[in-house]
Amino acid sequence: MTRYEPELAVAGEGPATFMGFAINCQERAIHIEERDGYDVEIVIDLDRSISQYVASSVKVSRRSEGSEVTAKVLRTVTVQEVIAEVALRDLVTIDESGLSEDTPPVSALEWLEDVKAGGLEALRAVELKPGEEADDTEVVGMIYTLAKLGNWPPLATVATYLGVSQSTATRMVARARKENRWFRDNWFRDG
């Protein structure tokens, strides 16, 4: 079970926009898992100073007598995996209304899976405006941004979701950086 804070975090005066997609981020979630004999509660917050989701607190408590919280139990709590899953599945949404008003927002994870299924060639074929096609660097910037928010390794995420090698992903990210098409660390800072 995950509870959410309703307020959206916005970048500057509005959400970040890539390729006609807007990235919307919720500020906080409280993820609660019931496990065999104990409960796990992880508070996940958007840390604006580093522009990514982090665990603000992790609480593991036994549910009843006859169980205890041990080092072995604590090792089963995969905080980073929970942050990435909750952030990209539930806290970050992609609003495609810049491309089509009929399209409802989708989770970042769903968007990434669509990219993976269609590959880079499918994204290159997306027309933004009459006569204008999507640019690889914009796609890379979007994937890199989502990886950063979810605290995933960005280069590996670009490689995985575009179906390219790590060295190709590295070159693509370098080109995106050169063309200034990517996530900025101060995305959420005021001013």
N, C-alpha and C positions, 0 to 999 in steps of 0.2 A: 504494500500500500504506500502511496506517495501523496502527500498533501502539498499544495502549492500556495505561494503568495501570489495574489492576483495582479499585482503591479508589474508592468512590463518595464524592463530596462531599455533605454533608447540611446542610440549613439548620437551625441551632440543634439541636434534638433529633430532627429528622427532615426529610424532604423537604418543600418547600413544597407546599401543597395548594390547588387552585382547583377549584370545581365537582365535587369528588369525584375529581379527577385529581391525582396526585402527580408532581412534577417531580424526576427523579433525574439527577444530573450526575457524570460521571467527572472526576477531577482532571486527567488529562494524556493527550495523544496525541502520537505522533511520526509525522508524515505524510511519506512518502518517495515522490517521483515520479521516474521515469526518463524523461528527455527526450532528444531527439536530440543526442547528444554530451556531455550533462552530467546530473548528478543534483541534485535539490532535496530538502533535508530541513528541515522546519519543526516545531519543538517548540511545541505548543499547550498552555498551562496555564490553569487556572481561577484568575484573580486575585481572591482573596476580598476584597481591599480595595475593588475597584470592581465586584465581582460580575459579571464577564464573562470570556469567553475571550480570551486575548491570545497573540501570538507571543512566546515566550521567546527563541527563537533561530531564525535562518534561515541555512542553509548551502547554497551553490551550489558544486559542484565539477565539474571536467571529468572525463569518464569515461576518455578515452584521448588519446594524442598526436594532434595534428592538429585539436584543438578547443581553445577557450579560453573562459573566462568573461569576457564583455565587458559594457559598459553596456547594450547592446542585449539581451543575454541576461537581465541582471538586471531590466530593465523588463518582461520577460515573466512574471516571478514575481509573481503576484497574491496577495500574502499575505493581505489582508483577505478575498478571496473564498474562499481555502482555509480560513481560520479559520471563517467562517460555515458553509461546507458541511460541514466535518468536525464542528464543534460541534453543529449542528442535525441532521445525518444520523446521527452516530455517538456523540457524547458525551452528549447530552441525550435522555432517554427520558421518555415520558409513561406513567404507570401508571394505567390506568383501572379497576383492581380495586375502587375505591370505588363504581363504578357497576355493574360486573358481574364476578364472580369468574372467569368464563370468558374474559375478555379479556386477552390477553398485552400486555405493554408495547410501545409503538410509538415510533419515533423522533420527535423534535420536528418534523422536516420533514414526515414522513408525517401527523402530527396536523394541522399547518398546511394541508397540501394537502387533507385531508378537510374542514377548515373552509371552505377556499376553494371546494371542489366543492359543498358543501351550503349555503354562505352563512349569513348571520346568522339567517335564518328557520328553518333546520334546527336550529341550536343553541338557538333560543328554544323549540323544541318538545321538547327533551330533558327528560325528567322525572328529577329527582334523588331525590326522596322522594315518596310519595303526596301529590298536591295541590301540590307545589312545582315550579316551572319554573326553568330557567336564566335568569340575569339578564345583560343585555347587558354590564354593567360587569364581571362576572366573566369573560366571554369576552374583553373588551378587556384586562383585567388579565393573563390568561393569554398572549395574543398579545404584549402589551407585554413581559412577562417573558421570553418566548422570544427576542424581538428583542434585548433587552438582553443576554442571555447570548451570543447569536451575534454581537453587535456590529453589528447591522443598525440602520438608522434606525427607531426605534420608531413614530413617527407614520405614516411611509410604509408600514411593515409592517402596521399596523392597517388602513390604507386598502386596501392590496393584498389582504390575506387576507379582509377582510370585504366587499370590493367596494363600498366607499363612497368619497366624495371626501375629499381631504385636510382640508377644513374640517369635514366631518362627523366624521372621525377625531379631529380636534383637540377637538371638543366632547365626543365619547365618552370620550376620555382624560381630559379635565378632570372629567367626571362620575365616572369611575372613581377619579380621585385624591380627589375630594371625599368619595366613599363609602369611601375607604381600601381599595380592592379591587385593589391592584396591587403590583408589584415594589417591594421596599424595597432601597435601596443597601446596607443592612447585613444582608441576607438570610443571608450566609454567615459573618458575624462571630460569634465566641463570645459567649455571654452573652445 
